[in-house]
C-alpha cells in the first residue's frame, strides 16, 4: 500500500522537481479543515496510481519557502509537476473525481 511521502523545503527539489514520474504535491497544514477533507483522496490516488505518479505532501507552516516560490495563498492546493514544471494546479477541497479528471491526462 503506497502512502504519500512527506517532503520539505530541503527535499523538494530532489523528490519532486527531479522525479522521473509526474509528482502530485498536496500543500496543506494541520489546522486546515478542507485539507483534512481531501487527505483520503490523496492517499487513494497514491495507492491507485502507484508507479505512475509520485504523491507527496508538504506542510506549508513548517516549510514556507516552497509554497512561497509557487505563490500558494490558499490551501489545500494540489499541484502536479512533470519534468520539474507545474502542469496542473487545483485549489480547494474538490471531490476525488474532479482531481483525477485534471491530473490523469498527464500520466
N, C-alpha and C positions, 0 to 999 in steps of 0.2 A: 504494500500500500504506500503510495507516494504521498508525501506531505510537502507543503510549500517550504522552501528554505528561507531562513531569515538573513537578510543582507543588511549591511551597514554602509555609512559613508565610505569607510575604508575598503570594503569588499565589493562595492557596487560595480566598479569598472571591470574587475576580473570575472565576477559572477554573471553580470548582466550584459554589459557592453561587448565583452569578448566571448560571449556564449556562442557555441556552434548551433544551438537551437534558438528559435524565437523565444523570448523571455517575457512572461507576463508578470508585472510587478504591481502589487497591491500596496498603495500608500495609505497608511492607517495610523490610528492612535487608540490607546486603551480606553480613553474617556468617550470615544465616538460611537454612539449607538448605531447609526447606519453602517459603520464599519463592521460591527458585530453581526449585523443582519446579512451582509454579503459574505462573511467569512466561510460559512459552509459551502457556498458556491465556489469559492476559490479552492477549497480542499477537494471538492468534487472534480473541478477542472484538472487539478494536479493528478488525480487518480485516473480519470478517464482519458487524458491525453498524455500520459507518461510516455516519454520517448519522442514526443512530437513538439512539446513546449516545456520550457523550464518555468516553474511557478515560484515566485518569491514574494515576501512581504518585507516592508521597511517601515519601521516606527518613525513617524515624522518628528516626534518630540525628542527622541534620542539621537536622531540623525538628520539635522536640519539642512546640511549642505546640499544633498542630492535633491530633496524637494524644492529647495530654493533655485537650483540650477534649472529645473524643469517647470518653474512657475506654478507649483502646486499651491493653490489658495483655498481649496475646498477638499474635504475628504469625506467619504472614500473617493480616491481617484485610482483607477486601474489603467496602466499603460502597457502597451505591447511594443517591445523592442525587437527589431530584426536587423542583423548585421550592424548593431550599435546605434541604430536610428529609431526614433519613435514612429511607429506606423499606425497606431490607434491610441486614442485617449478617451476614457469613459469616466465621467464624474457623477457621483450619486449612487444610491442603492438601487441598482437595476436588477430585474429578475435574471436568473442564470441564462435563460434562452436569449435574452437581448444581448448579454455579454458575449455569448458564444457566436451569435449572428455577426458581431463586429470583428471578432478575433480569428475565427476559424478560416476565413478566406486567406489568411497569411501563413498558414501551415498545412 
